[in-house]
């Protein structure tokens, strides 16, 4: 996510922060292989920002999915093309 953020001109700083700073954040999101980019609405039952996806999270999500879905060029080298023959679907009539 850092690469996408930087490519969009969004400043990135990596550091340890106390949990309490999350409570006053405008936006918080998970990022990772399984989470992709998932907005966090609350922490410890305390609403974060407006309690919904914010504009930064939305911008990052749109760019991320455009890359992984092939709608935008993969300028980071994340994707590996798979070339091969298309097999018949299981249960296809012959």
C-alpha positions in Angstrom: 0.0 0.0 0.0 2.9 2.3 0.6 3.9 2.2 -3.0 0.4 3.0 -4.2 0.0 5.9 -1.7 3.3 7.4 -2.7 2.5 7.1 -6.4 -0.8 9.0 -5.7 1.1 11.7 -3.8 -0.2 10.7 -0.4 2.6 11.1 2.2 3.5 8.0 4.1 5.3 7.8 7.5 5.9 4.4 9.1 6.1 4.5 12.9 4.8 3.0 16.1 1.9 4.9 17.6 -0.1 4.5 20.8 -3.4 2.8 20.4 -5.2 6.0 21.7 -4.1 7.9 18.5 -6.3 5.6 16.5 -9.3 7.0 18.3 -8.7 10.5 17.0 -7.7 9.5 13.4 -9.7 10.7 10.4 -9.3 7.3 8.8 -8.0 3.8 9.7 -7.8 0.8 7.4 -6.3 -2.7 7.3 -3.9 -3.5 4.4 -2.5 -6.9 3.5 -2.8 -10.0 1.3 -6.1 -11.2 2.8 -7.5 -7.8 3.9 -6.6 -6.1 0.7 -7.7 -2.6 1.8 -10.5 -2.7 4.4 -11.7 0.4 6.2 -12.0 0.2 10.0 -15.2 1.9 11.3 -14.3 1.7 15.0 -11.6 0.8 17.5 -12.6 -0.4 21.0 -16.2 0.6 20.1 -15.0 4.2 19.4 -16.1 5.5 16.0 -13.2 6.4 13.7 -13.8 9.6 11.8 -17.3 9.5 10.1 -17.6 5.8 10.9 -17.3 4.9 7.2 -14.7 4.7 4.5 -12.9 8.0 4.1 -11.5 9.6 0.9 -7.9 8.4 1.3 -9.1 4.8 1.8 -11.4 5.1 -1.2 -8.6 6.4 -3.4 -6.2 3.6 -2.3 -8.9 0.9 -2.8 -9.8 2.1 -6.3 -6.2 2.2 -7.4 -5.4 -1.2 -5.8 -8.4 -3.0 -7.4 -7.7 -1.3 -10.8 -4.2 -2.9 -10.7 -5.2 -6.4 -9.5 -8.2 -6.6 -11.8 -6.1 -5.6 -14.8 -7.9 -2.3 -15.5 -4.7 -0.3 -14.9 -1.1 -1.1 -15.8 0.8 -3.0 -13.1 3.6 -0.5 -12.7 4.8 -2.2 -9.5 5.4 -5.7 -11.0 3.0 -7.4 -8.6 1.1 -9.6 -11.0 2.3 -12.7 -12.8 0.6 -13.5 -16.1 -0.5 -17.2 -16.3 -0.6 -18.4 -19.9 -2.0 -21.8 -20.8 -4.8 -23.6 -22.5 -8.3 -23.2 -21.3 -9.6 -26.6 -20.1 -13.2 -27.6 -20.4 -15.2 -26.8 -17.3 -15.9 -29.7 -15.0 -19.2 -31.3 -16.0 -19.2 -29.8 -19.5 -21.2 -31.7 -22.1 -19.2 -33.6 -24.7 
